[in-house]
Amino acid sequence: MRDLECRTRLPNFVLWKEDRMNMAHGVETRPAFLDHRLVEFCAGLPWSLKLHAGEKIHLWRRAMKGRLRGDHLWRRKWPFLSPG
């Protein structure tokens, strides 16, 4: 499923909308965590590191601890909403 998502929905929907919305308002952005070396590295990690006690982003939180404020590490997801 991850491979299918990376090859279809991500480039054809999510990134396209992000790019169009920002270009329409003259904003230059860089989508986070899309360096192919990082994606390939993470895809090769064992599930025991990716999923810890039901927490899907455990490894990311461990890596970002001390770099981001605690409220950023633990806040709920916020959806990407496009106007209209």
C-alpha positions in Angstrom: 0.0 0.0 0.0 2.8 2.4 0.8 4.4 1.9 -2.6 1.1 2.4 -4.3 0.5 5.6 -2.3 4.0 6.9 -3.2 3.5 6.2 -6.9 0.0 7.4 -7.4 -1.8 9.6 -4.8 1.3 11.5 -3.5 2.6 12.9 -6.9 -0.8 13.1 -8.7 -2.9 14.7 -5.9 -1.2 15.8 -2.7 2.0 17.4 -4.2 0.2 18.8 -7.2 -2.4 20.6 -4.9 0.3 21.8 -2.6 2.3 23.2 -5.5 -0.7 24.9 -7.2 -2.0 26.5 -4.0 1.4 28.0 -3.2 2.2 29.1 -6.7 -1.2 30.9 -6.9 -0.2 33.0 -3.9 3.5 33.5 -4.8 4.8 31.3 -2.0 7.8 29.0 -2.4 7.6 25.8 -0.4 9.4 22.5 0.0 7.4 19.5 1.1 9.0 17.9 4.1 10.6 14.5 4.2 10.6 13.8 0.5 14.3 13.3 -0.2 14.4 9.9 -2.0 17.3 8.7 0.1 15.3 9.4 3.3 12.2 7.7 1.9 14.2 4.6 0.8 16.0 4.4 4.1 12.7 4.6 6.1 11.0 2.1 3.7 13.8 -0.4 4.5 13.5 -0.1 8.3 12.0 -3.1 10.2 8.4 -2.7 11.5 9.6 -3.1 15.0 11.2 0.4 14.7 8.3 1.9 12.7 5.5 0.8 15.0 6.1 0.9 18.8 3.3 0.1 21.2 0.7 1.2 18.6 2.4 4.6 18.1 3.1 5.0 14.3 5.5 7.9 14.5 7.5 6.7 17.5 10.9 6.8 15.7 10.2 10.3 14.2 9.3 11.6 17.7 12.5 10.1 19.1 14.6 11.7 16.3 12.9 15.1 16.8 13.1 15.2 20.6 15.2 18.1 21.6 14.8 19.7 18.1 11.1 20.5 18.3 9.0 21.8 21.2 7.0 19.1 23.0 3.6 20.5 22.0 4.7 20.0 18.3 5.7 16.4 18.9 2.4 15.4 20.5 -0.2 17.5 18.8 -2.9 15.8 16.7 -2.8 15.7 12.9 -4.2 18.7 11.1 -5.7 18.0 7.6 -4.6 19.7 4.4 -7.6 21.7 3.3 -7.8 23.5 0.0 -10.2 26.4 -0.4 -13.3 25.5 -2.2 
